[in-house]
Amino acid sequence: MIRLIAFIALVFLFALATSTLAAEPATATVRIDRLEKLATYIEKLSPDRLFMPSYHGSGDSDDPYSSGCALYHGTATFAFRGDGLILVPSRPGGPRPYPSYRGLSPFDSARAFFGLSEADAAELFGNLGRTPAEEAAMLRAVASRERVRLARIEVRGRCWLADW
């Protein structure tokens, strides 16, 4: 009888522990390293080069990176280009250059490339009027929040295992 009660308690504790861990997705898909690289790059831009209202560059000069959103400028980094974030060139009569990852639209590219939720992608890449320093701070804030979230999941996992 005691063994049966111990077994039921064990199953209950296991179910409780796994449901607690499942409540927060334990995915490490948010690319903290990429967010931090973009923040470092963006904060070095002059304020007139960060143009958040559009994923497309302003097209005001021959320099394709004359001004654009944070994701647009991310395509200028060799590391991001090597990982597949590219600037799709404009075509005669077509749209101006825009950032893309795996052929996705700019917003979906931001979500997939950085592993962001829709809300985080909208906050980071859809908000208007930020300076480069403010945008870099927002990128780092999301990276920091994700680092803390992953650490909590890891600690919970260790505590749960230590109880066994």
Legacy VTK file of the C-alpha trace (Angstrom):
# vtk DataFile Version 3.0
C-alpha trace
ASCII
DATASET POLYDATA
POINTS 164 float
0.000 0.000 0.000
2.821 2.420 0.878
4.527 1.576 -2.399
1.327 2.344 -4.308
0.943 5.718 -2.571
4.621 6.508 -3.187
4.207 5.558 -6.851
1.107 7.757 -7.248
2.889 10.649 -5.542
5.871 10.148 -7.817
3.671 10.188 -10.926
1.873 13.281 -9.633
5.141 15.115 -8.986
6.462 14.147 -12.394
3.294 15.396 -14.088
3.428 18.623 -12.086
7.081 19.233 -12.905
6.707 18.572 -16.614
3.587 20.716 -16.892
5.428 23.585 -15.156
8.267 23.299 -17.619
5.852 23.044 -20.524
4.063 26.231 -19.477
7.055 28.208 -20.723
8.367 26.861 -24.000
11.888 25.637 -23.425
12.960 26.587 -26.899
16.260 28.287 -27.315
15.226 29.506 -30.732
15.512 33.203 -29.905
18.872 34.083 -31.348
20.272 36.199 -28.538
23.630 36.409 -30.294
22.025 37.873 -33.411
20.013 40.412 -31.426
23.159 41.584 -29.683
25.131 41.796 -32.946
22.400 43.884 -34.510
22.262 46.136 -31.440
26.009 46.725 -31.649
25.752 47.564 -35.339
22.664 49.785 -35.020
24.004 51.907 -32.176
26.916 52.986 -34.394
24.574 54.452 -37.032
23.895 58.147 -37.230
20.250 58.981 -36.398
19.448 59.994 -39.972
20.355 56.502 -41.241
17.842 54.613 -39.072
14.470 54.968 -40.764
11.988 52.727 -38.943
8.779 53.581 -40.852
9.640 51.214 -43.695
11.415 47.927 -44.319
12.553 49.423 -47.614
15.456 51.806 -47.784
14.703 55.428 -48.371
16.290 55.277 -51.810
17.610 58.817 -51.391
21.118 58.012 -52.618
23.138 55.498 -54.589
24.218 53.868 -51.331
21.743 51.014 -50.731
22.269 51.392 -46.972
21.747 55.157 -46.915
18.793 54.739 -44.575
16.411 51.995 -43.583
14.986 50.097 -40.618
17.080 48.036 -38.211
16.443 44.810 -40.133
17.352 46.551 -43.389
20.686 47.588 -41.885
21.215 44.070 -40.558
21.695 42.906 -44.129
24.858 45.038 -44.272
26.659 42.818 -41.755
28.748 39.991 -43.167
27.707 37.626 -40.390
24.008 38.074 -41.116
24.485 37.792 -44.870
26.405 34.572 -44.266
23.450 33.298 -42.220
21.023 34.094 -45.045
19.635 37.553 -44.238
19.971 39.369 -47.547
18.923 42.590 -49.197
16.704 41.721 -52.152
17.674 44.150 -54.900
15.141 46.385 -56.523
13.943 45.741 -60.044
13.024 48.407 -62.590
9.486 49.435 -61.759
9.445 47.139 -58.729
9.783 47.754 -55.013
12.877 49.279 -53.503
15.399 46.884 -51.932
14.089 45.040 -48.872
15.500 42.549 -46.348
14.616 38.881 -46.679
15.509 35.599 -45.012
14.737 32.377 -46.872
12.504 34.271 -49.299
10.166 35.534 -46.576
8.584 38.969 -46.293
10.561 41.462 -44.179
8.388 40.995 -41.054
8.403 37.193 -41.327
12.137 37.349 -42.018
12.667 39.234 -38.744
10.641 36.642 -36.847
12.403 33.653 -38.409
15.949 35.046 -38.426
15.887 36.143 -34.790
13.435 33.474 -33.547
11.032 36.095 -32.217
7.377 35.979 -31.315
5.053 38.116 -33.383
4.748 40.623 -30.530
8.520 40.949 -30.082
9.105 41.304 -33.824
6.438 44.014 -34.030
7.947 45.842 -31.063
11.505 45.663 -32.374
10.986 46.159 -36.076
7.625 47.864 -36.394
7.953 50.744 -33.971
8.528 54.211 -35.346
10.663 57.102 -34.289
13.474 55.470 -32.326
17.038 56.664 -32.382
19.783 54.114 -33.020
20.630 54.110 -29.292
16.977 53.490 -28.351
16.637 50.694 -30.923
19.862 49.071 -29.706
18.565 49.248 -26.125
15.294 47.566 -27.171
17.189 44.784 -28.961
19.367 44.221 -25.896
16.334 44.266 -23.580
14.700 41.422 -25.521
18.001 39.510 -25.583
18.394 39.987 -21.824
14.806 38.916 -21.124
15.321 35.755 -23.163
18.589 34.982 -21.386
16.810 35.268 -18.014
13.902 33.113 -19.234
16.254 30.367 -20.398
18.201 30.512 -17.128
14.980 30.093 -15.132
13.996 27.068 -17.184
17.462 25.592 -16.687
17.362 26.214 -12.926
13.902 24.672 -12.664
15.161 21.632 -14.503
18.158 21.273 -12.199
16.045 21.702 -9.042
13.558 19.168 -10.317
16.325 16.665 -11.053
18.037 17.316 -7.708
14.861 16.275 -5.893
15.162 12.788 -7.341
LINES 1 165
164 0 1 2 3 4 5 6 7 8 9 10 11 12 13 14 15 16 17 18 19 20 21 22 23 24 25 26 27 28 29 30 31 32 33 34 35 36 37 38 39 40 41 42 43 44 45 46 47 48 49 50 51 52 53 54 55 56 57 58 59 60 61 62 63 64 65 66 67 68 69 70 71 72 73 74 75 76 77 78 79 80 81 82 83 84 85 86 87 88 89 90 91 92 93 94 95 96 97 98 99 100 101 102 103 104 105 106 107 108 109 110 111 112 113 114 115 116 117 118 119 120 121 122 123 124 125 126 127 128 129 130 131 132 133 134 135 136 137 138 139 140 141 142 143 144 145 146 147 148 149 150 151 152 153 154 155 156 157 158 159 160 161 162 163
